[in-house]
Amino acid sequence: MRKFVDDKGRTWTASVARSESGDYKGRCHLALEEASSAGKRRVELADVRWNSLRTGERTVETMSDVELRRRLRAALGRDARS
């Protein structure tokens, strides 16, 4: 897990979530959760995928804050259109 701050000053946690599919390839994906107690919003990016939790966690730990904010904007934009 990795904490970062978005463009509006809100704290988010980036982590890796596991899909329940039987497919080994890409069964783990990026999940972002707002850390505020008021609105525990969670968005998931199923297109950012890894084959294992270990690989995903290592990647999340090395992602820059800029990259995490970019991924968050993409996820929130998709979520708003749903």
CORBELBEL-V872875 format. One record per residue. N is the residue number from 1. SS is DSSP state (helix for helix, strand for strand, loop for the rest). OMEGA is omega in degrees with one decimal (999 if undefined). D_LAST is the distance of its C-alpha to the last C-alpha in Angstrom with 1 decimal. Layout:
N,SS,OMEGA,D_LAST
N,SS,OMEGA,D_LAST
//
This chain:
1,loop,-178.4,26.3
2,strand,177.9,26.4
3,strand,175.7,25.8
4,strand,-177.8,24.9
5,strand,-179.5,24.2
6,loop,-177.5,21.3
7,loop,-179.0,22.0
8,loop,177.4,22.0
9,loop,178.7,24.4
10,loop,178.9,22.3
11,strand,179.0,23.3
12,strand,174.6,21.0
13,strand,175.9,22.1
14,strand,179.9,21.4
15,strand,-179.9,22.3
16,strand,177.8,22.2
17,strand,-179.2,20.5
18,strand,175.4,21.9
19,loop,-179.3,20.2
20,loop,-179.9,22.1
21,loop,179.6,22.5
22,loop,-178.1,26.2
23,loop,179.8,25.7
24,loop,-176.6,27.7
25,loop,175.2,26.3
26,loop,-178.1,23.2
27,loop,177.1,22.8
28,strand,-177.7,22.2
29,strand,-176.8,19.3
30,strand,176.4,18.5
31,strand,-179.5,17.1
32,strand,-177.1,17.0
33,strand,178.3,17.7
34,strand,-174.0,18.6
35,loop,-178.2,22.3
36,loop,-179.7,22.8
37,loop,-176.0,23.9
38,loop,-171.9,22.1
39,loop,-178.4,18.4
40,loop,179.5,18.2
41,loop,179.8,14.7
42,strand,175.4,14.0
43,strand,-179.5,11.9
44,strand,177.8,13.0
45,strand,-177.5,13.7
46,strand,179.7,14.8
47,strand,173.0,16.2
48,strand,-168.3,18.7
49,strand,175.9,21.0
50,strand,179.9,24.5
51,loop,-179.3,27.0
52,loop,176.2,28.2
53,helix,-177.8,27.5
54,helix,179.3,30.5
55,helix,178.6,29.4
56,helix,179.9,26.0
57,helix,178.4,27.6
58,helix,179.6,30.2
59,helix,179.7,27.7
60,helix,179.7,25.6
61,helix,-177.6,29.0
62,helix,179.2,30.0
63,loop,178.3,26.8
64,loop,176.3,27.5
65,helix,178.6,25.8
66,helix,179.5,24.8
67,helix,179.1,23.1
68,helix,177.8,21.3
69,helix,178.0,20.1
70,helix,178.2,19.0
71,helix,178.6,17.0
72,helix,178.3,15.5
73,helix,178.5,14.5
74,helix,-178.6,12.8
75,helix,179.9,10.9
76,helix,176.9,10.0
77,helix,177.8,9.1
78,helix,-178.0,6.6
79,helix,-178.6,5.3
80,helix,179.9,5.5
81,helix,-177.3,3.8
82,loop,999,0.0
//
